[in-house]
Amino acid sequence: MPSEINLSNVRSYEITNILTLYMQKLQQVLLVDDDAISNSTNGRLIINAGLTSEVKVTLNGGHAICYLNQKFSDIPVGASKLLILLDLEMPIMNGFEFLEFYNKCNFLNKENICIAVMTDSYNDNDIARAKKMGAFDWIPKPLTIENLRGLVGELNLEPVLVEASSIQAQSPVSSKSRRRRQRNI
């Protein structure tokens, strides 16, 4: 794996996108929250923060367990991390019930799955209970880019290296202008 990204053929407006890709550390973020509006807002916030390009949403702990069983039951050793942002207050299966059930599951490589609870309640007992059940930390609602980056910083993940040659440059010129230029060549 190369130790640096070659930016010699990259226009300045593309550098931000490349650096965001370079800093991606998570394969995916799984939002487990019954509030659809918050999920939409938080999903965009996570992507805009550059933490991952893939956000999956489930509306309760039961759906999250089903998703994990289908998609992450055999995460290979050395794979990127999955971050689960887990709301504590949900119908059907709340965050504590999810953590209890999750701890009984036999995923091949659980060290690649990190769980943080999201809460708008600052109840120290709930936070301590969630940590005792396997959550590595908590994050207050509503989510902010600063809080998300701080949370991911605590995971001590290695950045994903993206080679500049693997990134398709996007020109700000419209396709109509591009066709005109191609005809004139």
Buried (B, 14 or more C-beta within 10 A) or exposed (E): EEEEBEEEEBEEEBEEBBEBBBBBBBBBBBBBBBBEEBBEEBBEBBBEBBBBBBBBBBBBBBBBBEBBEEEBEEBEEEEBBBBBBBBBBBEEBBBBBBBBBBEEEEBEBBEBBBBBBBBEEEEEEBBEBBBEBBBBBBBEBEBEEEBBBEBBEEBEBEEBEBBBEEBEEEEEEEEEEEEEEEEEE
